[in-house]
Amino acid sequence: MKRYCLALDLVDDPALIAEYEDYHQAIWPEIRKSILDAGITNMEIYRIATRLFMIMDTDETFDPVRKQEADAANPSVAEWEQLMWKYQQALPQAKSGEKWLMMDKIFQL
């Protein structure tokens, strides 16, 4: 198992944040399937204010590049991502078009 941790910000609007959280209470079945099919065995998203933190646990079949390619070819994922972008905003250090950014592990007990 490998763990990935990523960060992203939300638009600073309480109504939009509430909508975003509502969507994540019942993600579309196609999104769930795309996550599981990629080899992601668990995914959690945490929020404080506008900052999101995602933890992904993956099996040995997971490949981030392959997941990105599969997502680009999946109309449901493209629709979901476009919808989510209404609520999300890139971190200040993100390059154009980047959303979730990989975090570096700096400590483990």
C-alpha positions in Angstrom: 0.0 0.0 0.0 1.2 3.5 -0.8 -0.4 6.7 0.7 -0.7 10.0 -1.2 -1.6 13.2 0.5 -2.8 16.2 -1.5 -4.0 19.7 -0.8 -6.4 22.2 -2.5 -8.3 25.3 -1.6 -12.0 26.1 -1.8 -13.5 29.4 -2.8 -14.1 31.4 0.3 -17.9 31.4 0.2 -19.9 29.5 3.0 -22.7 28.7 0.6 -20.4 27.2 -2.0 -18.5 25.3 0.7 -21.8 23.8 1.9 -22.7 22.7 -1.6 -19.3 21.2 -2.1 -19.6 19.2 1.1 -23.1 18.1 0.1 -21.8 16.7 -3.2 -19.2 14.7 -1.3 -21.9 13.1 0.9 -23.1 11.2 -2.2 -20.6 11.2 -4.9 -21.8 10.0 -8.3 -21.5 6.2 -8.8 -19.3 6.8 -11.9 -16.8 8.8 -9.8 -16.7 6.1 -7.1 -16.0 3.5 -9.8 -13.3 5.5 -11.4 -11.5 5.9 -8.0 -11.8 2.2 -7.1 -10.8 1.0 -10.7 -7.6 3.1 -10.5 -6.4 1.1 -7.5 -7.3 3.6 -4.8 -8.5 1.5 -1.8 -9.4 4.4 0.5 -9.9 8.2 0.1 -10.6 10.7 2.7 -10.9 14.5 2.4 -10.6 16.8 5.4 -11.3 20.6 5.5 -10.4 23.5 7.7 -11.8 26.8 6.6 -11.0 26.8 2.9 -8.1 24.3 2.9 -8.7 20.7 1.8 -6.5 17.8 2.6 -6.9 14.5 0.8 -5.5 11.1 1.9 -5.4 8.3 -0.7 -4.4 4.8 0.1 -3.6 2.8 -3.0 -2.7 -0.8 -4.0 0.2 -1.8 -6.2 -1.8 -1.2 -9.4 -2.2 2.5 -8.8 -0.3 4.8 -11.2 -1.0 8.6 -10.9 -0.3 9.2 -14.6 -2.6 6.3 -15.7 -5.3 7.7 -13.4 -5.0 11.1 -14.9 -5.2 9.7 -18.5 -8.2 7.5 -17.5 -10.0 10.5 -16.0 -9.4 12.6 -19.1 -11.0 9.9 -21.2 -14.0 9.5 -18.9 -16.9 11.9 -19.7 -18.4 11.5 -16.2 -15.2 12.3 -14.5 -14.6 15.3 -16.8 -18.2 16.5 -15.9 -17.6 16.0 -12.2 -14.2 17.8 -12.3 -15.7 20.8 -14.2 -18.5 21.0 -11.7 -16.1 20.8 -8.7 -14.0 23.6 -10.1 -16.9 25.9 -9.3 -16.0 25.4 -5.7 -12.3 24.9 -5.8 -9.4 27.2 -6.4 -5.8 26.3 -7.0 -3.2 26.8 -4.3 -1.0 29.9 -4.9 2.0 27.7 -6.0 0.0 25.6 -8.5 0.8 25.8 -12.2 -1.9 26.7 -14.7 -4.5 23.9 -14.8 -3.3 22.1 -11.6 -5.8 21.4 -8.9 -4.8 18.9 -6.2 -1.1 19.2 -5.3 0.9 16.4 -3.8 2.2 17.1 -0.3 5.6 16.1 0.9 5.8 13.9 4.0 8.0 15.6 6.6 7.4 13.5 9.7 6.3 10.0 10.8 6.2 8.6 14.3 
